[in-house]
């Protein structure tokens, strides 16, 4: 028994240093939980440092595109979100300056006409009803005026359609949004071809990060601001729809077919969207979070992704590959200089 006690004591002494070293190595430099620090900084509206390095994600103070609840602002909850693209601003102007006044005027005119007819041609005031069958002037008016109204609406409408489906320029950055059941994948075709998988955060994670529930995601779609983007949309399994209301962007993701449209964001910030095509049981859990950054920040983020390459790096590699190989000079006896050196050695 004494021998066994001595053996156990010797074994404990032998492993004690290694255990202490392992504990020292695995213990963090600070006693504060890193996750708590990130959650607190996000809740305070600060930027969050990405786990991969120096890129900093925007905090909730940079949220620009999101729905407004009726509790916050009843009027804002019933209209369009603020727009942050040229097409969105044009569409919002068309809605507010053209469509709403025309709709309001027509509604008031029809209501007034109806009340006038009820009062003027009621039985008590019109014992002998008129037998007029038609009126040429009135018929011309109610034909010409609607035509004029439709032309007034058609001009900005056709302009908006043409602007929405304008082809992206050749130097546009190509990003492909792949719709899966039930999450999104963002493929950066012009930056090495890597793909970022984006899933919805659960309620506790979203609220602790200061972001709206069912709109916050674990990996955002990072894009450059002020640069034309060729956004391609594809359905990997069923039909989805990529839509971000504050960017005036909506396009169906169809299996076996790639749809594309230009996207040009005017301001840095965070913009939320959702899948807007019924795609199965968890259709309501496919949020979209777009984070628009400066080109410098975008390149820094790309450089930290596995397989990510900036355009400058890709162009440098292509130039190096296309450069002609150095020509070896030949000696007087017909052998190449490299062979002569090897022979002399």
VENPE-V993088 format. One record per pair of residues at least 24 apart in sequence whose C-alpha atoms are under 7 Angstrom apart, sorted by the first residue. I is the first residue (numbers start at 1). J is the second residue. Records with the same first field share a line. If there is no record, write none. Layout:
BEGIN
I=J + J
END
This chain:
BEGIN
39=208 + 209
42=209 + 210
43=208 + 209 + 210
52=304
55=300 + 301
60=210 + 211
62=269 + 270
63=269 + 270 + 271
64=269 + 270 + 271
65=246 + 270 + 271 + 272
66=271 + 272
81=245 + 246
82=246
83=246 + 247
84=246 + 247 + 265 + 266 + 267
85=247 + 264 + 265 + 266
87=163 + 164 + 248
88=247 + 248
91=160
94=156
165=261
166=262
167=261 + 262
168=228 + 230 + 261 + 262
172=228 + 229 + 230
173=228 + 229 + 230
174=229 + 230 + 231
175=230 + 231 + 232
176=231 + 232 + 233
177=232 + 233 + 234
178=233 + 234 + 235 + 236
179=234 + 235 + 236 + 240 + 253
180=235 + 236 + 237
182=282 + 283 + 285 + 286
183=286
186=221
191=308 + 309 + 310 + 311
192=307 + 308 + 309
194=306 + 307 + 308
200=285 + 286 + 287
214=285 + 287
215=272 + 287 + 288
216=287 + 289
217=289
220=289 + 290 + 291
221=289 + 290 + 291
222=290 + 291 + 292 + 298
223=291 + 292 + 293 + 298
224=292 + 293 + 294 + 295 + 298
225=265 + 266 + 267 + 268 + 292 + 293 + 294 + 295
226=264 + 265 + 266
227=264
228=262 + 263 + 264
229=262 + 263 + 264
230=260 + 261 + 262 + 263
231=260 + 261 + 262 + 263
232=258 + 259 + 260 + 261
233=258 + 259 + 260
234=258 + 259
238=279
239=277 + 279
240=275 + 276 + 277 + 279
241=275 + 276 + 277
242=274 + 275 + 276
243=273 + 274 + 275 + 276
244=272 + 273 + 274
245=273
246=271
268=292 + 293
END
